[in-house]
Amino acid sequence: MLELNKVYKTDALQGMKQLEDFSIDLIVTDPPYGIGESNEKNLSRKNSKNSKWKNMNVNIPNYNNYTWDKQKISKPYFDEMFRVSKNQIIFGGNYYVNYLYDSSCWIIWDKKNGKSDFADCEMAWTSFNTAVRKFDWRWQGMLQELPSWKEKRYHPTQKPVPLMMKIIDTYSDESDIILDPFGSVHLRGVHYRVFK
């Protein structure tokens, strides 16, 4: 058994194989979708004919190499997530519907980003048997929901920490063990097993 509250740098599939069946209360994760959210695409947004930043002096982040988003993850990763956890919340689930079960509860993250070439929202599949839930959190480039909580963007598909806290608070109990097999999340009061 692996230790709680520790980040493991290993392939997610190999890491999950070390866990017992249903030993995790909740998986909350954002796997790569293979959508080609490349650095070149991000940097070219500024020069797009429809870009509101075209003639502005705006610093578009350079996220460097994008090998993580060249392809989708495969079915064995989902099989392991379902084996080791009691419930799951998977961002980008709309890209993986062939590997997921039917669900009445999807999470919609409304980015409140107005008119731009970025997506208006993101979807997360859940294993919960409840209604669809919408979470609002402004996340449009440098414009963020709380000016007092400005997060540095390290990754083009990064999720805001306060949004993830709201989701985890809604779908878990304080004593739950939560796993993110595709990255690291550090939140107060919740135990994590994290693989990278």
N, C-alpha and C positions, 0 to 999 in steps of 0.2 A: 504494500500500500504506500502511496506517495504522501508526502507531508502537506498539511494545510498551509495556506498563506505563503506559498513559495512559487516562484516562477521557474518553470523548467524549459530549457531551450532544447527542444526535440521536435521531431515531426509529430503533428497532432495525432495521427493514426497510431503511431507507435506508443505515444504517451497514454492514449486512452486504453490501449490493450493491457496496460498495467493496472487498470481499475476494475473493481468488482462490479457485477451487475447491479444496477440501480443504486450505486453508492453516492451518486450526486443528486441533490434535490432539483437543481435547475441549471440548464445550460443556457447562457445568454451569449450569443456570438454573432460575428459578422464575417463569414468566410469570403474569400475572393470569388467573384462571380464570373470572371473572364469577360468583362464588358469592354476591356480596352481603355480604361480610364487612364490613359498614358500621360506621361509628363508632357509630351509634345502636344497632346490635345489640350491639356490644361493651359500651357503657355500660349497656344494659338487662339484661345478664347479672346484674349485681349485684342487681337487683330482681326477677328471675325467681322464681317460687314454688319452684322446685327448686334455687335457688342456695344453696350453702353459705355465700356471703358476704352473704346478704340482710340480716342484722341486725348485720353486722360493719362496722367502720370500715376498709374496704379501699379503697385508691386504685386505681381502674380507669383505665388510661391513656386519654387522649383523643387520638386520632390525626388529628383534624380531617377534612378533605375526602377523599372516597373516589372521585374520578372514575376512578382507575386500575382499579377493580374493578366498573365498571358493565357491562362486556361482555368476552367472550372475545376473544383474538387470533384472527386468521383464518389460513387455510391457507397463504397466501404466506409468512408468517413461518416456518412449519415447512419449506416448500420451500427457503428460503434457509439455514436452519440445517443441513439435510441436505446442501446444496450446498457450504457453506464448511467443514464439519467432518468429520473421520474418525469420531468417536464422539460420542454425546450422552447426557446425563443430564438429564431434564426433570421437575422436580417438578410435581405436578398432572396428570401424564400421563393419569390415569384420567378427567380431564375432556376430553381431546383424543384419545381412541382412534380417532376417524374420520380423524385426520391422521397417525397413527403406524403403523409396521410391527409385525407380531407380534414379541413378544420373550419369551424365557424368563427374562430377568433384570430383575426389578423390584426396586427398593430400597424397603424398608419402614422408616420411621423411627418407632420406638415411643417416644412422648413420656413414657411411665411417669407419666401424670398421674392415675391412680386414678379415683375417681368424680367426674366434673365434666361440664359441658355442652360442653366442648371436645372435639375429635376425639381419639381414643386414639392415632391414628397418621396419618402422611401417606405417600403413595406417589409414587415417582419412576420413570418409564419409563426404560429404558436401551437402548442399541443393542448392548450386549455379549451374547455368546453363552455365558453362564454361568448358574449357578443363582440363584434369588432370594436376596437378602441382607437381613438385618435389622440395623439400627443402633439401639442404645438410647441415648437422651440425654434426661434429664428436662427438661421445658420446660412448666411449668404456671404461667402467670401469673408471680408473683414467685419461685416455687420452681424452681430450676435445678440442674442436675447437679453443678456444682462451685461451692460457696459462695465459693471463692477466685477464681473467674473469673465474676463477676456481670456480665452484659451488660445495658446499658440497652435497653429495648424502644423502637425508633423506628417500628416498623411492625407491624401486626397479624399479618402472615404471615411475619415475619422468621425466618430460620433461624439457629440458634446457630453461631457461628464454629467451635468445636471439632468439631461434627458435620460441617460442610462440609469441614474439614481432614481428618477421617477418611475421608470419601467420596473426596475428591480424592487422598489418599495411596493409597487402595485401587485406584483406576481410572486413575491416570496415572503417568508417569515424571517425574523432576525437571526434565528439559529440555523438557517438553511446553508448548505454547502453549495456553492455556485462555481461553475467551471466555464471559462472561455477558452476553447481549444485553439483559437486562431488569433490570439493577441493577449495583451495584458490590460486589465482594468483594476484600478485601485480605488475602492470606495470604503467609507467608514462603516464599521459595525457588521460587515458581512465577511464570511470566510470564503476564500477562493483557492481553487486549484487551477493554475494557469499554465498552459503549454504554449510554446512559441516555436 
